[in-house]
Each structure stands twice: as structure tokens, then as C-alpha cells.
Amino acid sequence: MSIKKNFLYSSVLTLSQYMIGLITFPYISRVLGVSNTGTVSFVDNTINYFVLFSTLGISTIGAREIAKYRNNPEKLNSVFSSLLVLFFICTAIVLIVYSIAILYIPKLHDFKELFYIGTAKLIFTVFLIEWFYRGSENFKYITIRNVIIKIIYACAIFVFIKNKDDYVIYFILTTSVVAFNAIINILYSRNFVKFDLKNIALKPYFKQSIFLGSRSILTSMYTTFNVMYLGLVADTKQVGYYWAALTLYAIVLGFFSAFTGVMMPRMSSLLSEGNNLEFKQMINKSFNIISAICFPLIIGSIVFAPQIINILAGSGYDGAIIPMQIIMLLVLVVGVAQILAVQVLMPLQEDKLIFTASLIGASVGIFLNLLLVRVYGSIGTAIVLLISETSVTLYFIYAVSKNKIIDFPWNKFARNFLYSGPYFIICYAASFLFNRSILMIVIAGLISSVYFIFLNIYILKNEELHGLLNSTKKLFSN
């Protein structure tokens, strides 16, 4: 399947998640309230932290190795079986530590009911095997399955969540999404791959998983750990503010994640085939897309942050406005980092460079968490995330430039930044001319879209966006 089709499928998936998030987020934030949403966010992110230890780097290795051997059935079965067994062993160890932590850490013990429910998330993550479908580039299946389950999940929220005390039911539904995806994935995988204990080879992947897993854990020190630490040193209301800001950012970033997730297996295949020229062309296309999209998204999100928070989260979430404005700067920072890490360094197996970047980010994150979060709460956590991610991205740029892997396109980003002034003017003009929040955002969005298309097609002549627009037209015309 072509990159464009894969990206379109991933975009449909991301768009569906975006729409479902926009539908359920306002309902959940209003019904459960800032404190209970903060409680669920604290518990879920803490569980995600344990999931990191159980997955180690297996997901990354899996996507890379499956992409490499997808045309070799015997080797494919061996890789799949080996990684699944390794995943199971790691999860069993983590479950023991997880149980001890719930019993003996007071803040975790206070929410033991939710943490016991979350055990299912840890267990079913083993069988999620999303890495298998990404490695085999089966994005059509990923999209259809996720969209159906997400729609069922959204309907269940409106049926079962009626008041603020239903936060336990909400968490059960959230955990169930992982469980159902895992069950369907493992059953469907039997059409493509066979689990066989005779072909297990743990040794080739154990060292890699430890190395990449350490990188994931280090990365978590300024991402997942932030929410857990905020919950440990502040009240759940501060976690609720940060949750609201981070959720909105995650929806926007999802579009970039969809693109890089599609590209990574293809980049690995190109390198294994020795096609270095097309590899570099793909990277250039990625930079063309992200440099065009990130600036209008950042400007619109920052200018309209008060209105967006009020529309989506409702009253009581004013404390999320400043964290959101800070976090939205990460659209550019993390977008660039994802291209350099996922599309360039991972396919090249430059694991040491990725590990060093994670170590830098973790060091900055730990220091700033201790310095800022206890005093500034959710705002401090947002600052920690921004500075940590920026330090990682700057190191990636330095590393790829120093090692002459690629030439970072500074001019491309500078040109898009210079031409982004009108977005700022449009957004501020709309905020002054219109009183209703939705109207000002819609008007600004429409005018900005016209300028965006004109700028990229006729002035910057962005071939990638032009091609994507044509592909989208053909998709809907068919």
C-alpha cells in the first residue's frame, strides 16, 4: 500500500479520534468535574508509567523487525513469537512491582480500587501487538478496528456516565478499550502469523529492548512521570487542569503522530533495500508538511486558548488556559523531534543518539520537576514539558547535522515562520470583532485556511501539500 494511502488511513483514524475526543471531552469534563478527571488522569498516567516498564522497547523493535521480515514467513513467525514471549515475561515482573507499589505507597493506596481495575490494562497491553500491524503496514485494518471500538466507547460514555461519582465507570470503560483492541488484534493476527514456541529467540532482542526501553523510561521522566509527580505533590484539581491542556494538545499532535507512524516502517524498508536517495526524499517531504502546518496550529491555539478551554472543558477549568498556551508550542518542537527520531534515527538504528537525547531530556525534566511543580502546579508541569522536549529536539538537530545524516532545513522553517504573521492578525482580529467564541474561531479558521492554501500552493509551492490535497479530493470523489 502506498505512503499516501497509509497516511490517509492514519489521518482518518486520527480525525475520528479527534472528533470522538471533541465529543466526549466536553461531556466528561463537565459531568465528572476537574477534581475527578484529575483523579482518573493521575491513576491512568501512573499505570501508563508501569506499562512503559513492561513494554520496554519491544513496540519499536517489533515495528522495525516486522517491516524487515514481512516477506519472509518463517522469520516473521520467529520474530513475532519471540517478542510476544519477551513482552509477557517483562509484564509479569512489572505486575509484581505494581502490586507492591499499590500496597505501600500511600498516594497510590488511596486510589487502590482504580489501580486494581487498571491491572487489566497492564495485562492486555501484552496482546495489543499494534507493532505487528504497523510493521506490516496494515493501516486499513488499524483504522477500521480503532474507529469502531472508539465509537462504541463514546456511546458507552453517554449511556453510563451520568454524574461526578461515575468516574470509576469512566475508568473501566477507558481500560476496556485496550482490552477489546487486544483481543481482536491477537485473534486477527492468526491470519498472517503463527505463534510457535519452537522458534523462540529472546537473546537477539533482549539487549535491544533494554536499551530502547531505557530510552522510553528516560523519555517518560518528562512526559508520563510529569502527571504522576504532579499528582503526588499537588491536589487532583491541578492534575485536572493539566489533563485538560494536555488532552487538547494530544489531539492536535495526533496528526503528526499518524504521519510519522506511517512513515517509520517504510523508511526501514527503504534502508534495508539500500534506497538511500528515496529515504532522503521522504524526510524532505515530511519537513515540508510539518513546517507548513505547525505555525498556524500553534498561533490559533494560543490566541484562542481561553475560548477553546471554555467551549470544550466548561467552567471551572480556567486554570488550564496558561498550561495549554505553553504546551501548544510543542506542536513544532515535538513534530520536528518525531521526524528526526522516528523517521531518521530509528530506521538507521542510531539507538545511542536516541538514548543520549532521552538522557538529556530526563535530566532536564527531573531537575525542573523538583524545582517548579510543587510551587507552580500545572503551569510548572507545562513548563517542564516544554523545556525538556525542546532540549531533546535541539540535540537531535545537533546530532543529525554533526554526523552528516541529513541537512536540517532551517530555511524552510524560517520562511514558514515569516509568512505566518497573517495567521496571528486574522486570529486577533476575529477575537476583537466577534463576541461569540465559536463564531470567532470558525471565522478565523476559514480565513486562515484560505490563506494557508494560497500560501503553500502559490507562494511557497509546497508540492507535498499540493499532492495530499489532490489525493484527498480523489478519495472523496471516489
Buried (B, 14 or more C-beta within 10 A) or exposed (E): EEBBBBBBBBBBBBBBBBBBBEEBBBBBBBBBBBBBBBBBBBBBBBBBBBBBBBBBBBBBBBBBBBBBBBEEEEBBBBBBBBBBBBBEEBBEEBBEEBEEBBEEEEEBEEBEEBBEBBBBBBBBBBBBBBBBBBBBBBBBBBBEBBBEBBEBBBEBBEEEBEEEEBBBBBBBBBBBBBBBBBEBBBEBBEEBBBBEEEBBBEEEBBEBBEBBBBBBBBBBBBBBBBBBBBBBBBBBBBBBBBBBBBBBBBBBBBBBBBBBBBBBBBBBBBBEEEBEEEBBEBBBBBBBBBBBBBBBBBBBBBBBBBBBBBBBBBEBBEBBBBBBBBBBBBBBBBBBBBBBBBBBBBBBEBBEBBBBBBBBBBBBBBEBBEEBBBEBBBBBBBBBBBBBBBBBBBBBBEBBEEEEBBEBBEEBBEBBEEBBEBBBEBBBBBBEEBEEBEEBBEBBBEBBEEBBEEBBBEEBEBEBBBBBBEBEEEEEEE
